[in-house]
Amino acid sequence: MASSAIILLCLVAGTFFSGVLANFLCTKKGIAVDYFSQCKDEPNTAILMKDFLVIQVNKDEYAFNGDIEFTKNIGERWELKFRLKKCKSKENTKSCEDFFKFDVDKVCEKLPKKGQIWSGFVEKMELNTKCPIKPKNYPINDIKIGPECLKYFPIGPAYYMLKIEGYMNKTKIICADTAFTITCNK
């Protein structure tokens, strides 16, 4: 009886820890980006993602092209929220479940700093990082991302959907959706 309980415990724990260990043992990750766009149900935010096209450059690198348009002054007190959902498969997005949340407050203070989740975009789009950010259209031309962008999220191989929302004085000013697949490359 005791040996059966130990075997069952080992099986349950083994199943749980094998999933956790898979994330840690996967040292070289690959990424395949499906899309990046303005949220369909939020077409009129103060910061708009316009006409984005994501092009695969090589096996693990994608280029983003489009426009980010600031339609209003974006001032001192705004925040960003990243909501990541993990899905059983790309074909079954109804299986997606909340997986990870990441909030950034005081964006104006952090915008010019290196090593932020947005640093690659900000540097290449020549955004004036001093708030308030004035209304302007910023073209995005071949801004490349690859597996290095995954350092901000503790994720393993799966299909993910990410929603990025920004708020200024409790008013939504940005909403973008992206979806991607993470693979474990040997």
Disulfide bonds with the S-S distance in Angstrom:
Cys26-Cys184 2.37
Cys39-Cys175 2.01
Cys87-Cys96 1.84
Cys108-Cys131 1.81
